[in-house]
Amino acid sequence: MKIISKPYNLLLVDDQEEIVSMASDMIHKIYGKEVFNVICATNPKDALTYLEQTSFHILITDIFMPDMPGDELMRKAMNMGKGTQCIVITADSMITTVINAYNDGAIAFIAKPIDKNKLKGALDLCLGRLNYWAKSISLNLAQKRKQEEE
């Protein structure tokens, strides 16, 4: 049984359409279109609706956006209990912003302009965690089945 399968659902949120477009293109160039199903939003309220309706493996969000800051969106996504991995992107690289992002549960922080290698590193970290969880769940299920058979 496959616990997590490709393509992974990724929600990309930034109030600047050019950032969303560029980052989406960058993800597809790095991994190809078969690895990630990228959904883009330029409004955090739309993104919250997407999060409520669909399970996303990864959320990449800007922090400073009108209507709702990205750190609030990230906390709401994590409180849904769907195991969403969060990456923060922002032009503000003040140490307090970085620390707050990690304290809020971000897996990685990427300063704008987005560097392709840093984006890949952050996504690889998320994929590694997702694969680890999937293997752990599979092992636990196999052990449970074995115990039930005995």
Secondary structure as a PSIPRED ss2 file (coil, helix, strand):
# PSIPRED VFORMAT (PSIPRED V4.0)

   1 M C   1.000  0.000  0.000
   2 K C   1.000  0.000  0.000
   3 I C   1.000  0.000  0.000
   4 I C   1.000  0.000  0.000
   5 S C   1.000  0.000  0.000
   6 K C   1.000  0.000  0.000
   7 P C   1.000  0.000  0.000
   8 Y E   0.000  0.000  1.000
   9 N E   0.000  0.000  1.000
  10 L E   0.000  0.000  1.000
  11 L E   0.000  0.000  1.000
  12 L E   0.000  0.000  1.000
  13 V E   0.000  0.000  1.000
  14 D C   1.000  0.000  0.000
  15 D C   1.000  0.000  0.000
  16 Q C   1.000  0.000  0.000
  17 E H   0.000  1.000  0.000
  18 E H   0.000  1.000  0.000
  19 I H   0.000  1.000  0.000
  20 V H   0.000  1.000  0.000
  21 S H   0.000  1.000  0.000
  22 M H   0.000  1.000  0.000
  23 A H   0.000  1.000  0.000
  24 S H   0.000  1.000  0.000
  25 D H   0.000  1.000  0.000
  26 M H   0.000  1.000  0.000
  27 I H   0.000  1.000  0.000
  28 H H   0.000  1.000  0.000
  29 K H   0.000  1.000  0.000
  30 I H   0.000  1.000  0.000
  31 Y H   0.000  1.000  0.000
  32 G C   1.000  0.000  0.000
  33 K C   1.000  0.000  0.000
  34 E C   1.000  0.000  0.000
  35 V C   1.000  0.000  0.000
  36 F E   0.000  0.000  1.000
  37 N E   0.000  0.000  1.000
  38 V E   0.000  0.000  1.000
  39 I E   0.000  0.000  1.000
  40 C E   0.000  0.000  1.000
  41 A E   0.000  0.000  1.000
  42 T C   1.000  0.000  0.000
  43 N C   1.000  0.000  0.000
  44 P H   0.000  1.000  0.000
  45 K H   0.000  1.000  0.000
  46 D H   0.000  1.000  0.000
  47 A H   0.000  1.000  0.000
  48 L H   0.000  1.000  0.000
  49 T H   0.000  1.000  0.000
  50 Y H   0.000  1.000  0.000
  51 L H   0.000  1.000  0.000
  52 E H   0.000  1.000  0.000
  53 Q H   0.000  1.000  0.000
  54 T C   1.000  0.000  0.000
  55 S C   1.000  0.000  0.000
  56 F C   1.000  0.000  0.000
  57 H C   1.000  0.000  0.000
  58 I E   0.000  0.000  1.000
  59 L E   0.000  0.000  1.000
  60 I E   0.000  0.000  1.000
  61 T E   0.000  0.000  1.000
  62 D E   0.000  0.000  1.000
  63 I C   1.000  0.000  0.000
  64 F C   1.000  0.000  0.000
  65 M C   1.000  0.000  0.000
  66 P C   1.000  0.000  0.000
  67 D C   1.000  0.000  0.000
  68 M C   1.000  0.000  0.000
  69 P C   1.000  0.000  0.000
  70 G H   0.000  1.000  0.000
  71 D H   0.000  1.000  0.000
  72 E H   0.000  1.000  0.000
  73 L H   0.000  1.000  0.000
  74 M H   0.000  1.000  0.000
  75 R H   0.000  1.000  0.000
  76 K H   0.000  1.000  0.000
  77 A H   0.000  1.000  0.000
  78 M H   0.000  1.000  0.000
  79 N H   0.000  1.000  0.000
  80 M C   1.000  0.000  0.000
  81 G C   1.000  0.000  0.000
  82 K C   1.000  0.000  0.000
  83 G C   1.000  0.000  0.000
  84 T C   1.000  0.000  0.000
  85 Q E   0.000  0.000  1.000
  86 C E   0.000  0.000  1.000
  87 I E   0.000  0.000  1.000
  88 V E   0.000  0.000  1.000
  89 I E   0.000  0.000  1.000
  90 T E   0.000  0.000  1.000
  91 A C   1.000  0.000  0.000
  92 D C   1.000  0.000  0.000
  93 S C   1.000  0.000  0.000
  94 M C   1.000  0.000  0.000
  95 I H   0.000  1.000  0.000
  96 T H   0.000  1.000  0.000
  97 T H   0.000  1.000  0.000
  98 V H   0.000  1.000  0.000
  99 I H   0.000  1.000  0.000
 100 N H   0.000  1.000  0.000
 101 A H   0.000  1.000  0.000
 102 Y H   0.000  1.000  0.000
 103 N H   0.000  1.000  0.000
 104 D C   1.000  0.000  0.000
 105 G C   1.000  0.000  0.000
 106 A C   1.000  0.000  0.000
 107 I C   1.000  0.000  0.000
 108 A E   0.000  0.000  1.000
 109 F E   0.000  0.000  1.000
 110 I E   0.000  0.000  1.000
 111 A E   0.000  0.000  1.000
 112 K C   1.000  0.000  0.000
 113 P C   1.000  0.000  0.000
 114 I C   1.000  0.000  0.000
 115 D C   1.000  0.000  0.000
 116 K H   0.000  1.000  0.000
 117 N H   0.000  1.000  0.000
 118 K H   0.000  1.000  0.000
 119 L H   0.000  1.000  0.000
 120 K H   0.000  1.000  0.000
 121 G H   0.000  1.000  0.000
 122 A H   0.000  1.000  0.000
 123 L H   0.000  1.000  0.000
 124 D H   0.000  1.000  0.000
 125 L H   0.000  1.000  0.000
 126 C H   0.000  1.000  0.000
 127 L H   0.000  1.000  0.000
 128 G H   0.000  1.000  0.000
 129 R H   0.000  1.000  0.000
 130 L H   0.000  1.000  0.000
 131 N H   0.000  1.000  0.000
 132 Y H   0.000  1.000  0.000
 133 W H   0.000  1.000  0.000
 134 A H   0.000  1.000  0.000
 135 K H   0.000  1.000  0.000
 136 S H   0.000  1.000  0.000
 137 I H   0.000  1.000  0.000
 138 S H   0.000  1.000  0.000
 139 L H   0.000  1.000  0.000
 140 N H   0.000  1.000  0.000
 141 L H   0.000  1.000  0.000
 142 A H   0.000  1.000  0.000
 143 Q H   0.000  1.000  0.000
 144 K H   0.000  1.000  0.000
 145 R H   0.000  1.000  0.000
 146 K H   0.000  1.000  0.000
 147 Q H   0.000  1.000  0.000
 148 E H   0.000  1.000  0.000
 149 E H   0.000  1.000  0.000
 150 E C   1.000  0.000  0.000
